[in-house]
Amino acid sequence: MNANLNWSQIDTVLLDMDGTLLDLHFDWHFWMEVIPQAYASKNKVSLESTKALIHEKIHSQTGTLNWYCLDYWTEALDLPVAQLKRELKHQIQVHPEVMEFLAALKANNKTVVMVTNAHRDSLVIKLEMTEIGDYFDELISAHDFGMPKEDITIWSKIQDVIAYDPQRTLLIDDNLRALQTAKEYGIAYPLCATYVSPKLDKIDPKDFASFEFYSEIMPNES
């Protein structure tokens, strides 16, 4: 389903970060290439076996907060994960049209809230390397609550930080499970961002409304 938003019915916009606002290739390259190379070098094992090992470890944490937690992976892999990520920060890129979209949201007096599963350390690095942070009324990491967006409870927990009316709220995310829990909670406009990177496959939105480029959903200035 293509997105067909009635912006007059939306007061609050909840936005994911990685893949939704930022090119997901940075994280894909980091976890699939950089971390295995660092682990193989440190432990003097083959890169091929290391990739298989790390893929298995990551897969085992899918859907949990550990999947996103730099502290967890630092301990599990005995690697300085946050430091390694910071060394690659120059590769962080914002998607096309994102800055224009964020500016349009503010011009239309929408409340704009980031809700990311990313660890705070990762969030800080990405805010340092982009200008997206200036457009948000609140920046929320799922780690603040000890649960990922895949847990329906998080949407009520967010109300303690910044109150919002689910029936007048838009969530944009590339995580289908997060979109599903938000829908179950009562968020009226769950919207899938299908374009996560020019170097990666598009997300299959399943039954969710979706868009590829922000020009498709750009609100007109009020």
N, C-alpha and C positions, 0 to 999 in steps of 0.2 A: 504494500500500500504506500502510495506517495504521501508525503506530509502535506496536510492542508490545514494550516494553523489559522485560527481566528485570534489574532493577538489582543483584541479587546477583551478576551475572556481569560487572559493570562497575566497574573501579577508577579509571580515568582518563577525564575528559571534556575533549575539545578543543573550544573554542568560537570560531567566527568572531565578528566584531564588527558591521560595518555590514550592515544588513538582517536579521541574525540576532538580535542583542541590541538594536541601535539602529534607529530609524526611518530607512529609506533615503532618504526624501524630502529630508532635509537635504542629502545628497550629490547627489541628482538635481537639486535646485533650484540648488545651487552650480555644478555643471558645465554644466547646460543653460540657465541664466538669468543667474546672476551673472557668471560668467567671460565669456560672450559680450558682455554689456553693458559690462564693464570693457575688453575688447579693442576693441570698436567705438568706445568713447569715446576711448581712448588713440590709436587709429590713424585716427580720423575716417572710418570706413567704416560702411556700413549694418548694422544689427543682423541683418537677414535673411541677408545674405551671410556675416556673421561666424558665425552659428549653423551654417550649412552648412559653413564652413571648419573650425570647431572639432569639429563632429560627425565630419567626415572624418578629422581628425587623431587624435581619440580612438579611432575605429573601427580605424585603422591599427595601434594599439598593443594591441588586445584580446588578452588572454591572456598579456601580457608584464608584467614588473615596472614598466616605464615607465608603463603604464596607471594605476598607483597612486602613482607617484612625484612628490611635490610639487616636488622639485628639477628633475626632467626638464621638467615643465610650466612652471615658472618661467622656465627658459631657452628652451624652445620657443616660448612665447607672449610672453616679455619682460614678465611681470606678476608682482607680489609675491603669489603664490598662497597661501602660508601665512598671510600678513597678512590677505588678503581672507577666508580661511576663518575666521580668529580673530574678525574683525569680525561674523561671523554665528553665533558659537558659542552664543548664547542660544537658537537654534532647535534645538539638539541634544536629542533626546528618546529615552528608553528605552522599549522596547516594554512593554505591559501584562504583568504577571506575571513579568517577568524578575528583579526583585529577590527575589521569593519563591522563584523557581527556584534562583537562585544560593545563597540562604540554605539551601535544602533540600539542595543538593549538599554544602555544608560540614557541615551537621548529620549527613549520612550518611558523612562522612569520605572523600569522593571527592577525588582530586587534580584540580584545575581549572586548565586551561591555555588562555590565549587564543592563538590562531594566526590572525593577520590579515594580509592583503596590504597593509593601510593603512601609509602612511609613518609613521615615528616622530613627526614633527611633528603629523600628524593624530591619531595615537593620544594624544599628550599633551593636545591640546585636548579630546578627548572624555572623557578621564579627569578632567580638571579640571571638566567640566560635569556629570558623573554620579558615582554612588557605586559603579559596578561594579568598579572596580579593587581594592577591599578584599577581594573574594571569590576572587581568583586566586592560585594558587601560583606562576605564572610568566606573564609577558606577552611574547609573541614576535611580532615583526614579520618578515614574509618578507624585508624589506630587510636584516635581519641576516645573511641567507644569500646575498643577491644572486639570489634566484630566487622566483617566485611559487608558490602552492599548486597551480597547474596543472602544476608540475614534480614528478614522483614522488619525486625525490631529496630534497625538503624533509622528507619524513616520517622519513627516517633521520637527517637533519641535526638534527632536533629532539631525537633521542635523546642528542645530545651536550650538550644544555642541561638536559633533564629526562627521565630514563629512563622508558619506559612499555612495557607489554606490548600490542602491537597487538590480540591476541585478546581483551583485556579492556578495550578502549578504544572510547568513543563519540565520534564527530565530528558536531557539528551545524553546518551551513553552508547558505547559500542559493546557493552556487556549485557547479553540477553537475559542472564539470570538476574542481574540487578534491575533491569527493566521489568522483569516479571514480578519481583518482590515489591517494587514500587507500585505497579499496577494493582497488586493484591492489597496493598496498604490503602489505596484509594487515590493515588496521584493520577489525575485525569488525562494527562498528555505524556505518555512514555514514547519517546522518539529515538529510533536507532540511527546512529551515525555509521554509515556503511564504509566510508572511505577512511581507512586508518593509516594508509601509507601508499605512495606510488609504487613501492617495492614489495608490497604484500597484497594478498587476495582481499577483495572486498568482503565485508561481513554479510552473511545471509540473514536478513532481518526476520525471517520466519513470518509470523503473523503481525509483527509490529509495523506501524507506520515508519517510514524511513526517508532519508535524504542522502545525497552524495556530497554536494557542495553547498556551502552556507548561503550562496546567492539564491538558492531555492527556497529558503525559509527566512530571508532577511526581512525584518519588520520595517515598514515605512516610517520615516521620521514624523513624529506627532507635531 
